[in-house]
Amino acid sequence: MATLPVFGFPISACYIYAGLAFPPLQASGVCIAALAVNMSVSYALTHSVLKAPIVRILERMNWPIPAMNDYNQFRFTFLVRTVPGPPFFVQNLVLGLAGIPFGTYIWISLLAQGGIAIGVILCSRYLSEDPWSKGGLTVIAILAALLIAKSIRFVRARNKRRKD
């Protein structure tokens, strides 16, 4: 888990395997430690070996690297880590190229990906044991959290439109 996702292996497969192979608390600890190593290595590679070739490719495609200030570093990092879509290694590359300071990058990334990892670990563990007890409750809790977050965004957007 600490090395394979650096080269494009799906991180979610690691989370699922950890949930099936270890007790939840141990799996969570192992995943968060491996994430810290993976993110640190990816950040270091992006800032040293990979930066020049990637910047040249982006310049040829006329895709500038956006400048990050203190205000948008947190938001950008949080969005890249939590919005589904880009594979984990692409997230690491994007955040490393964006010039986010390592401290900001690592703590936001660990919180976001750690939460996702724990959710997948719990789902895979409990759904494999008994889908209608803890596993079902875990899935329901995650879906409820997503529904609440979506509802809050909807209400905020509606209120903003009313003010405009």
N, C-alpha and C positions, 0 to 999 in steps of 0.2 A: 504494500500500500504506500510505502514511503517512496518507492522508486518507479514502479510501473506507470502510474498516472502522469509522471513527468513526460513520458514518451507517448501518451495518448490512450493508455488503457483506461476504460471507464471506471471512475471512482465509485459509482453506485454499486457495481459488482463487488467491490471490496467491502462496502458497507453491509450488503446482504450476506456475504460469506461470513463476516465477523459476527453478525447477529445470529447466524445459524451455528457457528463453531464455538462461540464463547458465551458465558453468561452476560447479560446486558451491561452490568457495571464494568466488567473487565473489557468487554468489546468496546464500550464507549471510551474508556481510558486508552486502549490501544489505538483506536481510530484517531482520537484527538492528538496523541503523540505522533502518530504517523503523518497526520495532516500537517503538523507543525514542521516536521522534517521536510515533507514534500514541498510545502509552500516556501520554506527557506531556500531549498535547493533551486526551485524554479525561479525565485526572485533573483538569486545570485547568478544563475545561468542567463537570465534575461538581461541583467545589467552588465554582463561581461561578454560572453561568447556570442550570444544570439542577437544582441542589440543592433550592431552594425548591419548584418545581412537583412534583418527584418526592416530596419529603417530604409535601406536602399530599395527594397521591394515596395514598401509603402510609398516612397517618393516617386517611383516609376508609375505607380497607379494613381498618383495625385491624391493620396489619402493622408492628410496631415495628422500628426499625433497631437491631440488637444492638450493645451496647457492646463494644469491643475493648480488651483489655489487652495488655501486652507479651508475655504467654505465648501467647495464642491468635492474635495478628496473623500470625505466620509460618504457622501451620497453616492458618488460614482462607484466606490468600492462596494458599498452595500448593495447597490443595484446589480452590479456585475455578478456578485456572489449569490444573490437570491432569486433573480429573474431566470426562469428556466430557458434553456436554449443552448448557449455556447457550452461545449465540453469543458471539463475542468482544466485541462492543460491550456486551452485557449484563454480561459479566464485568467490563469496565472500569467500568460504572456501579455495580455491586454493590460492588466494591472501593473506588471513590471515595466512595460513601456510607457505607461502614463506618467511615470515619475512620482508615484505616490511614495512617501517616506516609508521605510520598512516597518517602523513601529505602528503607524496607522494601518498599513496593509495587513500586518500579521494579526493584530487583535480583532479587527473587524472581520477578517476572513475566517479566523478560528471560531469566533462566535457564530457567524452565519453558517459556515459549513459544519461546525460541530453540532449545531441544532438540527441541521438536515441529517447528519450522520446518525445522531441519537434517534431521531424519528424513524429512519429506515431500519436501524438495528432493532428497535422495539417492534416494529411491524413485522419484520422478517422472523424474529424470534417467536413472538407470541402467535402469529398467524400459522407458523409451522407446528406449534404445539396444540393449540385449540382455537380455531378461528372465531369462536363465539364467546370467548371469555376475555382475557386481557388483550388479545390481538384485536378483536373487534372493537373493544373500548379505545384502544390506541388509535385505530383508524378513524373512529368517530371523533375522537378528540382533535386529531389533526385536521379533519374535514371541517369541524366546527370552528377551529382557529382560522382556517382559510376563509370560511364564510363570514366570520366576524370582521376580518381584515378587509375583505371585499366590500362589505356593507359600510364600513367606516369610510373607505375611499369614495364610495358612491354618494354617501351623505355629504361629505366634504365638497365633492365636485358639484353637487346640486346646490349647496349653499353658496359656493363661489359664483355659480352662474346667476343666482338670484341677486347677489350683491352687485354684479356687473350690469 
